[in-house]
Amino acid sequence: MTGARIVLAKPGLDGHDRGLKVVAMALRDAGAEVIYLGLRVPVADIVAAAVAEDADVVGISVLSGAHLPIAEQLLTAMRASGVEVPLAVGGTIPPRDAAALRRLGVAGVFAVGTPLPGVVEGVLKLASAEMAAR
């Protein structure tokens, strides 16, 4: 699939972004346009980028264990700004928290150890569904 616009960011205090950069390159190799915002990006900046870039998916990576509050803050800010695109969360996510993230409204959860092709396929499926709904 080509043409998907995916905003990726590392919110919070986590300073490790190698995994997210690998995902970004794999998504680009698969034909997506990736807008990588970098490390320690505030929630408001992620939402602003999603609006400015007309994103089909927003993806974040959290390795610090703060995935639940960060996802909740981001989803709240996205809804408040009228950003109605899927949120994908990757990182160090225990199985019990994956279910909690989905209950919050996270569309895709990709825990550490998810094979890269599975992450790419999952994110592109979210983007494809979003693009078809427009």
Secondary structure, 3 states (H helix, E strand, C coil): CCCCEEEEEECCCCCCCHHHHHHHHHHHHCCCEEEEEEECCCHHHHHHHHHHCCCCEEEEEECCCCHHHHHHHHHHHHHHCCCCCCEEEEECCCHHHHHHHHHHCCCEEEECCCCHHHHHHHHHHHHHHHHHHC
